[in-house]
């Protein structure tokens, strides 16, 4: 009976909306930072911050991230400037800034004893590193790649693919940036021994086949990547992860795109805060763009090219603010989907300055939002195609701007 009530509420509100709608090479170093994420979301300070966003400026095209660094033709001489350009909840992620540079020269992989020059050798060091690639390469990992704290994986200047094997795991760490990679056709990790740091090689039971799995981690920034066709999710963040920005990526050809929140009963995810900005979703996507639980999610200035089931979904009373997005449906279709066993009228799901095309519509719920305040939301622009034209890995030549 409760499920029927939920579905009836969806249908009625949908009709209402339709009726109203129109190798290290540098001597630079920095002190070792903590290697394990702090995931206690019960502090009074974090609870007070739960419904606030870090404000960010916008360029003339509305994309403040790209304005910050892309105009510099000498970007390769100062790769670490990128770390100053984050926005939203993950804006404090500085990755390997202040540490040494490490150059990946070898695409091979050994999960237990990685060779110097491989990607796994770099990400398992216990000091801050800014990792980039000497040339184009495809890396087929033998098992999941476990990344330690204070790392940047920077694909600029090379065409880098991580594919046809297990992919990236960000687990119980902090301060990681992943930028400029092609991540696709990721497969489940197999049970076996895997190096998780220079201090630990342990038995892993296997991974799910996500493109990027974020587990119990904070201060994470996923920017300018292309993700597609993985066994499980393209980007999943669960088990108390928070302070995350997912920006300027292209997501294509996949079913369950992005899961934010582990389980309806996992109350630690009430402190989850995620910004999803300037991404291009589609074509070839089905659902979860993202699917949210319990936390607070700002979905801003993204471009949605059709979806088979739904674009934004959730359960367990998440707060979803959809702001300045473009939703292009294949036919008259709802953007939103709520999984619930009862009424959801109090869930705060709001659409602000979104663009709906070809019959797309958003079913709102919850209390009114003061547009002058918006619960502390950062000011964003209405959607413009220029915001997402360059989503995905950029073609960056040394000596010329990206």
N, C-alpha and C positions, 0 to 999 in steps of 0.2 A: 504494500500500500504506500509506503514511503517512497519507493522508487517511482511508482506511478505519479505521485505528487511532484517529484522532482522533474520528471519528463513533461508533465503538464505545465509546470512553471516555465520551463524552457520554451515550449511551444507558444504560450501566451505572450511571453516577453519578445520572442522572435517576431510575432505578428505585429506587436506594438512598434518594434524598431523599424520594420519594413514600412509601416504606415507613416512613420515620422521621417524616414531617411531621404535625402535628395542623393790538436797539439799546441801547447802554450807558446805564444810568441811575444808576450809583453811582460815587462817587469812590474807593471802596476799590480798592486794587491790591496786588500782591505781586510779588516778583522773578520773572523768567522762569525756568522750570525747563527741564531738558534736553528737547529736542523729539523726540529719537529714542530708542526703547527700547533698553535693554541686553539683549541676548539670548544672551550667553555663558553657557551652562548647565554649563560644565565646571569652574567654580570649586569648590574643596573645600568652601566654606561651603554652596553651593547643593546639592551632592551630599549633604552631611550633613543638609540640611533636606528632602530629597526626600520622605521618608516621615514628615513631621510636619505637623500642622495647627495653625493658630491656634485656640485655644480660644475659645468664646464663651458668654455667659450665655443663659439661656432665661427668657422671661416665664412667667406663670402658664399661658399657652396654648402655651408652647414656642417662640414666634417672637421671638427676641431682637432682630431687626432692627426689627420694627414697634413693639415695646415702647419702643425707644430714642427715637422721634420722634412717633409718631402721636397720642399723647394731648394734644399741645399745640395748642390752638385758634389760637394765634398763629404757626403754622408758616410762613405766608406772609411774616412779618416776619423770619424767620431760616431761609430755605430751605437755607442752607449747613450747618445742623445735620445734615442727612441724611448728609453725608460722614463723620460720626463714628460711624455706625451699621453699617458693614459687618462681615461675619463671614467666617471661612474664609480661603482663600488669597488672595482679592482684597480683603481688609479694609484694605489700605494705600492703596487707590485713593481719593483725595480729590477728583478731578475738578478743577473750577474754584474750589474753596474758597480764599479769600484774594484772589481776583481781583475784577473788576467783574461786575455783572449786565448781561446783554444780553437785550433783549426782542425776540422774533420777532413782527412785525406783518404780514408780507407772505408769503403762501404760494407765491408764484411762484419760479421757479428759473432761473438762468443758470449753467451749469457753468464758464464761463470768466471772466465778469465779473459776479459776483453783486452785487445791489443791497443797500445798507444796509437792514436790517430783515428780510432773508430768513435762513432757517436756514443756508444755505451761507456767507453772509457771516460769520456768527458762528463756525462751526466751523473756518474757515480762518484766523482771526486767530492770531497767534503769541504771545499772552499768555493767561494763565489767564482763563477766562470761565465764569460760571454762567448758562446759557441757559434762558429759559423763554418762555411763549407768552402773548400779549395776549388771545387769544380762541380759541374752537374753530376748527380748520382741518384741511383735508386737503391734504397736500403731495404732488404728483406730480412727482418728481425727473426731470430731463431726462437725468441720468447719475449714476453712483454718487456718493454723498456721502462725501468723504474727510475724516476728522476728525483734527485736530491734537491734540497732547498737552495735558493740563491743561484738559479741557473736561467740563462736566456738561450734558447735555440733559435738562431737568426738565419733564415734561409735567403736573405737578400744577396743578390749577385750570382746566384746559382739556381738551377732548376732541380729541386730536391724532392724526391718522392719517397715516402715511407709506405710500403704497400706489400700485399700478398704474404702477410705474416701477422703476428700479434703487433700491437702498436703501443701507444703511450699511456703510462700509468703515473699519476701524480697523487701520491698516497702519504698522508700524515706529514706533509711538508708545508713550507710557506715560501712565497716570493719566487714565482716561476712565470716566465714569459715564453710563449711559443708563437713564433712569427714567421710567415712566409713559406710554409710547407704545403706540399700536396700529400694528403693522407687519405688513402683509399684501399678498398678491398682488404680491410683488416680482418683477421681470423682469430679464433680463440687461442689463448696461450695454453700450452700443455703442462701437465704437472711435472715438476722438476726443480732443480736447483737454479737460482737466479741471484746475481749480485744486485743488492739494493743500495749499497754504499761500499766504500773501501773498508769499512769496519764490519760488514755483514754480507755473507752469502747464505741464503736460506732456501728451504723448500717452499715452493709455491704450488697451490692446488690448481692453478690455471685461471686464465682471465676470460672475460665474456666475448671478446671480439669488438670492443668499442674502439673508435678512432682515438679519442682522448677520454680517459677515465679519471675523474677528480674525486678523491675519497678522503674525507677528514682533513681537508687542506684549506688554506686561506691566502689572500693576496695573490690571485692568479689572473693572468691576462692572456687571452687567446685571440690573436689579431692577424688579419690578412692571410688566412689559410684557405685551402680548398679541401673540402671533405665530402666523401661520397662512398656508397656501396660497401658498407661494413657489415659484419655479421650481426652486431647488436646496435648500440647507439653510435651516433657520430660524436657527440659530446655529452657525457653524463657527469653530473655533480651530485654527490650523495654524502650521507653520514656526517652531517655537521659541517660540511664545506661552506665557506662564505667569503665575502669580499672578492667577488669574481666579475670580470668584464669579458664578454664575448663579442668581438667587434670586427667589422670589415671582412668577414668570411663569406665564402660561397658554399652553400649546401645543396647538393643535387643527388638525384637517383637513389633514394633511400626511403625506408618505411618509417621507423621510429627515430626521429632526428635527434632530439635533445630532451633528456630527463633531468629535472632539477628537484631533488628531494627523494629520499630513499623509500619511505613507506608512510602511510597515513598515520601510523601509531608511533613513528620515530620522532618524538617531540623535540629532539635536539635541532632538527631542521627548521624550527620556528625562527631561529636566528639567521637563517640563510638570506643573503642579499646578493642579487645578481642583476647586472646591467647587460642587456642584449641590444646592441646598437650598430647601425650602418651595415647590416648583413644583407645578403641576397639569398632568399629561400626559394629554390626551385630553378628549373623544372624537375619533375619526377619525384616529388615528395608526397608522403601520405599523411603523416600526423606528427605531433610533438614538436612544435616550433616556437616555444617549448611546451612541455607538460610540467606543471608546477605543483609542489606540495608545501603547505604550511608557511612558507617564508614570504619575502617581499621581492617583487620582480618588476623592473622597469624595462619595457619593450619599446624602444624608441628609434624612429627614423630607419626602419628596415623596409625592404621591398619583398613582397610575397607574390610569387608567380604560381598561383593555383595550389591546391592541396586536395587530396582525395577524400580524407575524412574530416579533418579540422586543422586549423593553424595553432590556436592557443587553447590549451586545455589544463585541467587541474582538478585537485581534490583536497579535502581537509583544510578548507578556508585559506587558501593563499591570497595575497593581495597582488593583483596584476594591473599595472597601469600601462595601457597601450597609448603611445603618444607619437603623433607625426609619422605613422607608418602608411604604406600603400598596400592595400589588399586587392589583388586582381584575381577574381574567381573565374572558373571555366563556365559557370552558370550560377544562377541564384543559389547561394550557399552560405551557411553560417560560419563565421570565423571561429567562434568559441564552442567549447564542449566541457561540461561539468560532469565529473563522476561523483555521484553522491547517493546516499541512502536516505536522504530527507531534504528539507528545504535548504536553499542556498541564498535566500534573499539578502542575507546580511553579508555575504562575501563581497569584498570590495574589488570589483572588476570594472574598470572605467576606460572609455575611449575618449581621447582628447586630440582634436585636430587630425584625426586619421582620414585617409582617402579610401573610399570604397568604390570599386569598379565592377561592372558586369554582374550585379546582383549580390555582391558580398555584403554581409551585415554582421554587426557585433551586438551581442546581447549583454547589456550592462546589468550590474546589481550593486547593492550596498548603498551606503550613505552618499549624499552629494559631496562633491569636492569643490572647495573654494578655488577658483582658477587663479586667484591672486596669490594663493599660498601653495596649494597642491601638496600639502603635507611635506613641504620642504624639498619638492622635486627641483632638480636643476632645470633651467630654462632651455628649451629645445626649439628648433625651427620646425615649421611645417615641412612635409616631405618634399624633396626635390630629387630628380633623377641623378644629379651630380653627386649626391651623398653616397650612392652605392655603385656608381659606374665602374669604379676601380676596386671593387671588392675582390678578395682572393689574393694569391701571391702576385707581387708586382714585378715587372720587368725592370730591374735596376742595374744599370751599367756603371762601372767604376768611372768617375769623372763626369758623370751626368746625373741630373736629378731623376728620381724614380717616377 
